[in-house]
Amino acid sequence: MKMKIGLLPRILLAIILGVIIGGFAPQSLIQFFSTFNGIFGNFLKFVIPFIIIGFIAPGIAEMGKNAGRLLGLTTVVAYISTIFAGLLAYFAGSVLLPSFISGKSLEEMENPEEFLQHPFFIIDMPPVMGVMSALLLAFILGIGMASIKGDTLQQAFLNFRNIIEKLIAKVIIPLLPFHIFGIFANITYGGQVAFILSVFAKVFALIIFLHIAMLMVQYTTSGIVSGKNPFKLIKTMFPAYFTALGTQSSAATIPVTLRQVRQLGVKEKVADFTVPLLATIHLSGSTITLVSCAMGVMLLNGETPNLSAITPFILMLGITMIAAPGVPGGAVMAALGLLESMLGFNETMLTLMIALYLAQDSFGTATNVTGDGALTVIVNKFSKKQKDTADHKEAIA
């Protein structure tokens, strides 16, 4: 029986091997992997516009087709939760991350130009359009498809999304460990690996703490709204948390999430609609991870994250997360375009970002799924109020 190694073990193995081999490998070997990294990085930049269009356009179109009061309410609650998670990560990171990364950055080495070995050659793969152009086109197409009666174009984009999902799952994700291996071998060769790994560990600890804090906020809010004990609510959702921790997939955890949400006293009709929708559009845990990792990488690169730069990024991230593909690492793949266009990330920063994110992807997914339970309780309460109000008006009329 063939054993399949999960993505997280492969990422961790790539980092470990990169650190070990980078310590004694000859320059030519480091340059070989630097060449691979250059080709893969350029390919990644080439496909980013397709990822944006392939997920955002049909995502908006599908939401429009199913437009309704419950959809609108669920979407608003999910977006508020996601934005709050991003701002929570920013303010916590602003206080703690500078002390984690104080005194040194990638720009402050004696010879920054020699930090990463140059590749033997470069293959240019210019994107067919810029990231912002892809975002604007995706919004125009998505809103347009939602507003027209025909579904021919939407079906074509759904097929296009399937192609991009397969590209991510079958090509990009399998090659990512080799890309990360090359970067860490290069970093080790440059003599900076101990510092960067220490930063990784501190950022990882901060993210886990923020995940717990976010869940407490969500369940305290749902407890107040529903009049139920928040600790009993979150205890009921533990099976969904640990299932997501193992599967690294919100979609794969939907049956367990649905079962546990029904035990919270949510109406079956609300649960059946809200849980699958939130598994797609609500990624508060992933947003915390992305914002925290982005700030850590920016500080590593000698940049100071500020609220005026991070807030637009968080607002766009809340929309982009709707389009995040349902594969491990899908959220960071969907966010690459924003990191590049809005925060100015270069290839090395993007790779460090991917490595940081994937190292704890399962915890972010578990937080997303568990938070879905709290939001479903809130939606259930407000949808009941709306129905009661509507019934009262009909009775008066």
BELNOR-V616503 format. One record per residue. N is the residue number from 1. RES is the residue in three letters. D_LAST is the distance of its C-alpha to the last C-alpha in whole Angstrom. Layout:
BEGIN
n=N res=RES d_last=D_LAST
n=N res=RES d_last=D_LAST
END
This chain:
BEGIN
n=1 res=MET d_last=68
n=2 res=LYS d_last=67
n=3 res=MET d_last=66
n=4 res=LYS d_last=63
n=5 res=ILE d_last=63
n=6 res=GLY d_last=60
n=7 res=LEU d_last=59
n=8 res=LEU d_last=59
n=9 res=PRO d_last=63
n=10 res=ARG d_last=64
n=11 res=ILE d_last=63
n=12 res=LEU d_last=65
n=13 res=LEU d_last=68
n=14 res=ALA d_last=68
n=15 res=ILE d_last=68
n=16 res=ILE d_last=70
n=17 res=LEU d_last=73
n=18 res=GLY d_last=72
n=19 res=VAL d_last=73
n=20 res=ILE d_last=76
n=21 res=ILE d_last=77
n=22 res=GLY d_last=77
n=23 res=GLY d_last=79
n=24 res=PHE d_last=82
n=25 res=ALA d_last=81
n=26 res=PRO d_last=84
n=27 res=GLN d_last=82
n=28 res=SER d_last=82
n=29 res=LEU d_last=80
n=30 res=ILE d_last=77
n=31 res=GLN d_last=78
n=32 res=PHE d_last=77
n=33 res=PHE d_last=74
n=34 res=SER d_last=73
n=35 res=THR d_last=73
n=36 res=PHE d_last=71
n=37 res=ASN d_last=68
n=38 res=GLY d_last=69
n=39 res=ILE d_last=68
n=40 res=PHE d_last=65
n=41 res=GLY d_last=64
n=42 res=ASN d_last=64
n=43 res=PHE d_last=62
n=44 res=LEU d_last=59
n=45 res=LYS d_last=59
n=46 res=PHE d_last=59
n=47 res=VAL d_last=56
n=48 res=ILE d_last=54
n=49 res=PRO d_last=52
n=50 res=PHE d_last=52
n=51 res=ILE d_last=50
n=52 res=ILE d_last=48
n=53 res=ILE d_last=47
n=54 res=GLY d_last=47
n=55 res=PHE d_last=44
n=56 res=ILE d_last=42
n=57 res=ALA d_last=41
n=58 res=PRO d_last=40
n=59 res=GLY d_last=39
n=60 res=ILE d_last=36
n=61 res=ALA d_last=36
n=62 res=GLU d_last=35
n=63 res=MET d_last=32
n=64 res=GLY d_last=31
n=65 res=LYS d_last=31
n=66 res=ASN d_last=29
n=67 res=ALA d_last=26
n=68 res=GLY d_last=23
n=69 res=ARG d_last=21
n=70 res=LEU d_last=24
n=71 res=LEU d_last=27
n=72 res=GLY d_last=26
n=73 res=LEU d_last=25
n=74 res=THR d_last=28
n=75 res=THR d_last=30
n=76 res=VAL d_last=30
n=77 res=VAL d_last=31
n=78 res=ALA d_last=34
n=79 res=TYR d_last=35
n=80 res=ILE d_last=35
n=81 res=SER d_last=37
n=82 res=THR d_last=39
n=83 res=ILE d_last=40
n=84 res=PHE d_last=40
n=85 res=ALA d_last=43
n=86 res=GLY d_last=44
n=87 res=LEU d_last=45
n=88 res=LEU d_last=46
n=89 res=ALA d_last=48
n=90 res=TYR d_last=49
n=91 res=PHE d_last=50
n=92 res=ALA d_last=51
n=93 res=GLY d_last=54
n=94 res=SER d_last=55
n=95 res=VAL d_last=56
n=96 res=LEU d_last=58
n=97 res=LEU d_last=59
n=98 res=PRO d_last=61
n=99 res=SER d_last=63
n=100 res=PHE d_last=63
n=101 res=ILE d_last=65
n=102 res=SER d_last=67
n=103 res=GLY d_last=70
n=104 res=LYS d_last=70
n=105 res=SER d_last=68
n=106 res=LEU d_last=69
n=107 res=GLU d_last=70
n=108 res=GLU d_last=73
n=109 res=MET d_last=75
n=110 res=GLU d_last=79
n=111 res=ASN d_last=78
n=112 res=PRO d_last=75
n=113 res=GLU d_last=76
n=114 res=GLU d_last=78
n=115 res=PHE d_last=75
n=116 res=LEU d_last=74
n=117 res=GLN d_last=76
n=118 res=HIS d_last=76
n=119 res=PRO d_last=75
n=120 res=PHE d_last=78
n=121 res=PHE d_last=76
n=122 res=ILE d_last=73
n=123 res=ILE d_last=71
n=124 res=ASP d_last=68
n=125 res=MET d_last=65
n=126 res=PRO d_last=63
n=127 res=PRO d_last=59
n=128 res=VAL d_last=58
n=129 res=MET d_last=55
n=130 res=GLY d_last=55
n=131 res=VAL d_last=52
n=132 res=MET d_last=50
n=133 res=SER d_last=50
n=134 res=ALA d_last=49
n=135 res=LEU d_last=46
n=136 res=LEU d_last=45
n=137 res=LEU d_last=45
n=138 res=ALA d_last=44
n=139 res=PHE d_last=40
n=140 res=ILE d_last=41
n=141 res=LEU d_last=41
n=142 res=GLY d_last=38
n=143 res=ILE d_last=36
n=144 res=GLY d_last=37
n=145 res=MET d_last=37
n=146 res=ALA d_last=33
n=147 res=SER d_last=32
n=148 res=ILE d_last=34
n=149 res=LYS d_last=33
n=150 res=GLY d_last=37
n=151 res=ASP d_last=38
n=152 res=THR d_last=42
n=153 res=LEU d_last=43
n=154 res=GLN d_last=41
n=155 res=GLN d_last=43
n=156 res=ALA d_last=46
n=157 res=PHE d_last=45
n=158 res=LEU d_last=44
n=159 res=ASN d_last=47
n=160 res=PHE d_last=49
n=161 res=ARG d_last=47
n=162 res=ASN d_last=49
n=163 res=ILE d_last=52
n=164 res=ILE d_last=52
n=165 res=GLU d_last=51
n=166 res=LYS d_last=54
n=167 res=LEU d_last=56
n=168 res=ILE d_last=55
n=169 res=ALA d_last=55
n=170 res=LYS d_last=59
n=171 res=VAL d_last=60
n=172 res=ILE d_last=59
n=173 res=ILE d_last=58
n=174 res=PRO d_last=62
n=175 res=LEU d_last=64
n=176 res=LEU d_last=62
n=177 res=PRO d_last=64
n=178 res=PHE d_last=67
n=179 res=HIS d_last=66
n=180 res=ILE d_last=65
n=181 res=PHE d_last=69
n=182 res=GLY d_last=70
n=183 res=ILE d_last=69
n=184 res=PHE d_last=70
n=185 res=ALA d_last=73
n=186 res=ASN d_last=74
n=187 res=ILE d_last=72
n=188 res=THR d_last=75
n=189 res=TYR d_last=77
n=190 res=GLY d_last=77
n=191 res=GLY d_last=77
n=192 res=GLN d_last=73
n=193 res=VAL d_last=72
n=194 res=ALA d_last=72
n=195 res=PHE d_last=70
n=196 res=ILE d_last=67
n=197 res=LEU d_last=67
n=198 res=SER d_last=67
n=199 res=VAL d_last=64
n=200 res=PHE d_last=62
n=201 res=ALA d_last=63
n=202 res=LYS d_last=61
n=203 res=VAL d_last=58
n=204 res=PHE d_last=58
n=205 res=ALA d_last=57
n=206 res=LEU d_last=55
n=207 res=ILE d_last=53
n=208 res=ILE d_last=53
n=209 res=PHE d_last=52
n=210 res=LEU d_last=49
n=211 res=HIS d_last=48
n=212 res=ILE d_last=48
n=213 res=ALA d_last=46
n=214 res=MET d_last=43
n=215 res=LEU d_last=42
n=216 res=MET d_last=43
n=217 res=VAL d_last=40
n=218 res=GLN d_last=38
n=219 res=TYR d_last=38
n=220 res=THR d_last=38
n=221 res=THR d_last=35
n=222 res=SER d_last=33
n=223 res=GLY d_last=34
n=224 res=ILE d_last=33
n=225 res=VAL d_last=29
n=226 res=SER d_last=29
n=227 res=GLY d_last=31
n=228 res=LYS d_last=34
n=229 res=ASN d_last=38
n=230 res=PRO d_last=39
n=231 res=PHE d_last=42
n=232 res=LYS d_last=41
n=233 res=LEU d_last=39
n=234 res=ILE d_last=41
n=235 res=LYS d_last=44
n=236 res=THR d_last=42
n=237 res=MET d_last=42
n=238 res=PHE d_last=46
n=239 res=PRO d_last=46
n=240 res=ALA d_last=44
n=241 res=TYR d_last=46
n=242 res=PHE d_last=50
n=243 res=THR d_last=49
n=244 res=ALA d_last=48
n=245 res=LEU d_last=51
n=246 res=GLY d_last=53
n=247 res=THR d_last=51
n=248 res=GLN d_last=51
n=249 res=SER d_last=48
n=250 res=SER d_last=44
n=251 res=ALA d_last=43
n=252 res=ALA d_last=46
n=253 res=THR d_last=44
n=254 res=ILE d_last=41
n=255 res=PRO d_last=41
n=256 res=VAL d_last=43
n=257 res=THR d_last=40
n=258 res=LEU d_last=37
n=259 res=ARG d_last=39
n=260 res=GLN d_last=39
n=261 res=VAL d_last=36
n=262 res=ARG d_last=34
n=263 res=GLN d_last=36
n=264 res=LEU d_last=35
n=265 res=GLY d_last=32
n=266 res=VAL d_last=30
n=267 res=LYS d_last=27
n=268 res=GLU d_last=29
n=269 res=LYS d_last=27
n=270 res=VAL d_last=27
n=271 res=ALA d_last=31
n=272 res=ASP d_last=32
n=273 res=PHE d_last=30
n=274 res=THR d_last=31
n=275 res=VAL d_last=34
n=276 res=PRO d_last=36
n=277 res=LEU d_last=34
n=278 res=LEU d_last=35
n=279 res=ALA d_last=39
n=280 res=THR d_last=39
n=281 res=ILE d_last=37
n=282 res=HIS d_last=38
n=283 res=LEU d_last=42
n=284 res=SER d_last=42
n=285 res=GLY d_last=45
n=286 res=SER d_last=47
n=287 res=THR d_last=46
n=288 res=ILE d_last=47
n=289 res=THR d_last=50
n=290 res=LEU d_last=50
n=291 res=VAL d_last=50
n=292 res=SER d_last=53
n=293 res=CYS d_last=55
n=294 res=ALA d_last=55
n=295 res=MET d_last=56
n=296 res=GLY d_last=58
n=297 res=VAL d_last=60
n=298 res=MET d_last=59
n=299 res=LEU d_last=61
n=300 res=LEU d_last=64
n=301 res=ASN d_last=64
n=302 res=GLY d_last=65
n=303 res=GLU d_last=62
n=304 res=THR d_last=59
n=305 res=PRO d_last=56
n=306 res=ASN d_last=54
n=307 res=LEU d_last=50
n=308 res=SER d_last=50
n=309 res=ALA d_last=51
n=310 res=ILE d_last=49
n=311 res=THR d_last=46
n=312 res=PRO d_last=45
n=313 res=PHE d_last=47
n=314 res=ILE d_last=44
n=315 res=LEU d_last=41
n=316 res=MET d_last=43
n=317 res=LEU d_last=44
n=318 res=GLY d_last=40
n=319 res=ILE d_last=39
n=320 res=THR d_last=43
n=321 res=MET d_last=42
n=322 res=ILE d_last=39
n=323 res=ALA d_last=42
n=324 res=ALA d_last=45
n=325 res=PRO d_last=46
n=326 res=GLY d_last=46
n=327 res=VAL d_last=50
n=328 res=PRO d_last=52
n=329 res=GLY d_last=52
n=330 res=GLY d_last=50
n=331 res=ALA d_last=48
n=332 res=VAL d_last=51
n=333 res=MET d_last=52
n=334 res=ALA d_last=49
n=335 res=ALA d_last=49
n=336 res=LEU d_last=53
n=337 res=GLY d_last=52
n=338 res=LEU d_last=50
n=339 res=LEU d_last=53
n=340 res=GLU d_last=56
n=341 res=SER d_last=54
n=342 res=MET d_last=52
n=343 res=LEU d_last=54
n=344 res=GLY d_last=58
n=345 res=PHE d_last=59
n=346 res=ASN d_last=62
n=347 res=GLU d_last=63
n=348 res=THR d_last=65
n=349 res=MET d_last=62
n=350 res=LEU d_last=59
n=351 res=THR d_last=62
n=352 res=LEU d_last=62
n=353 res=MET d_last=58
n=354 res=ILE d_last=58
n=355 res=ALA d_last=60
n=356 res=LEU d_last=58
n=357 res=TYR d_last=55
n=358 res=LEU d_last=56
n=359 res=ALA d_last=58
n=360 res=GLN d_last=55
n=361 res=ASP d_last=53
n=362 res=SER d_last=52
n=363 res=PHE d_last=51
n=364 res=GLY d_last=48
n=365 res=THR d_last=47
n=366 res=ALA d_last=47
n=367 res=THR d_last=45
n=368 res=ASN d_last=42
n=369 res=VAL d_last=42
n=370 res=THR d_last=41
n=371 res=GLY d_last=39
n=372 res=ASP d_last=37
n=373 res=GLY d_last=36
n=374 res=ALA d_last=35
n=375 res=LEU d_last=33
n=376 res=THR d_last=31
n=377 res=VAL d_last=31
n=378 res=ILE d_last=29
n=379 res=VAL d_last=27
n=380 res=ASN d_last=26
n=381 res=LYS d_last=25
n=382 res=PHE d_last=23
n=383 res=SER d_last=21
n=384 res=LYS d_last=20
n=385 res=LYS d_last=18
n=386 res=GLN d_last=17
n=387 res=LYS d_last=15
n=388 res=ASP d_last=14
n=389 res=THR d_last=12
n=390 res=ALA d_last=11
n=391 res=ASP d_last=10
n=392 res=HIS d_last=9
n=393 res=LYS d_last=6
n=394 res=GLU d_last=5
n=395 res=ALA d_last=5
n=396 res=ILE d_last=4
n=397 res=ALA d_last=0
END
